[in-house]
Amino acid sequence: MVYTTQRSLGTLQNEVFFSGRINERYMSHVRVAPMRNIIQFAVSSVLLASQVHIAGLGDVTATAQASASNGGAYEVKLNTNTASAVELVGKKPADFDAEVLAPLHAAQAVAAAKAAAAKAAYAKAHRVTVHAAPAVTVAGSHADWMRAAGIAESDFGYVDYIIDHESGWGVTKSNYSGSGAYGLGQAYPASKMAKFGADYLTNPITQLRWANAYAVGCYGSWANAYNHWLIRHNW
């Protein structure tokens, strides 16, 4: 017969199971058992009685309160048919989800929230705002502007695609994220365009002159700049 006792976080739970009937086979075993087993049975009964209150025969479950200082969870076996009457099996296996994963996920969530707050604070502190002057009205179409900026007509399609996606042809358009990028081609910083004209904040032709020099100087041609934009969505 094996009685299982668990001690868990200040609470000792003893579950003792009886069949309610001792069969003849067990009784014959007791009659022929060595005196040592009988003594072990008596000692085990005393140990068990000191821990639980048994109301009577039948299925019984008794619970006793242990000292709150008993940390951890232990499994104890009380044997009456082996050489060892009391066997301390060891600590009860931990609940991995509750004791490990849940605290870990909570800590990760707190760390992620702190990182996001720090990133937002940094972006706010380093935000650049360009205060543009009112746009100067320049006569002509987009094609007229490109032609006046010295852009070859064979490149008009590439230019139109990039400028339309960068700023929607907004001469005074500032980057929505506050990065400081500005104008038709979203020059960053806007002062890059200054050498093409003092009116770089408001004149689309001045901005397109910068854009033309940038496309050819950085990518070799407007066609290459266009292909880069299709892949990277920026230039």
Stockholm file with secondary structure:
# STOCKHOLM 1.0

chainA/1-235         MVYTTQRSLGTLQNEVFFSGRINERYMSHVRVAPMRNIIQFAVSSVLLASQVHIAGLGDVTATAQASASNGGAYEVKLNTNTASAVELVGKKPADFDAEVLAPLHAAQAVAAAKAAAAKAAYAKAHRVTVHAAPAVTVAGSHADWMRAAGIAESDFGYVDYIIDHESGWGVTKSNYSGSGAYGLGQAYPASKMAKFGADYLTNPITQLRWANAYAVGCYGSWANAYNHWLIRHNW
#=GR chainA/1-235 SS CEEEEEEETTEEEEEECCCSSCCHHHHHHHHHSCHHHHHHHHHHHHHHHHHCCCCSSSSEEEEEECCTTCCSEEEEEEESSSSCSEEEEEECCCCHIIIIIHHHHHHHHHHHHHHHHHHHHHHHHTCCCCCCCCCCCCCSCHHHHHHHTTCCGGGHHHHHHHHHHHHSSCTTCBCTTSSCCBTTTTBSSGGGGGGGCTTTTTCHHHHHHHHHHHHHHHHSSHHHHHHHHHHHSCC
#=GC SS_cons         CEEEEEEETTEEEEEECCCSSCCHHHHHHHHHSCHHHHHHHHHHHHHHHHHCCCCSSSSEEEEEECCTTCCSEEEEEEESSSSCSEEEEEECCCCHIIIIIHHHHHHHHHHHHHHHHHHHHHHHHTCCCCCCCCCCCCCSCHHHHHHHTTCCGGGHHHHHHHHHHHHSSCTTCBCTTSSCCBTTTTBSSGGGGGGGCTTTTTCHHHHHHHHHHHHHHHHSSHHHHHHHHHHHSCC
//
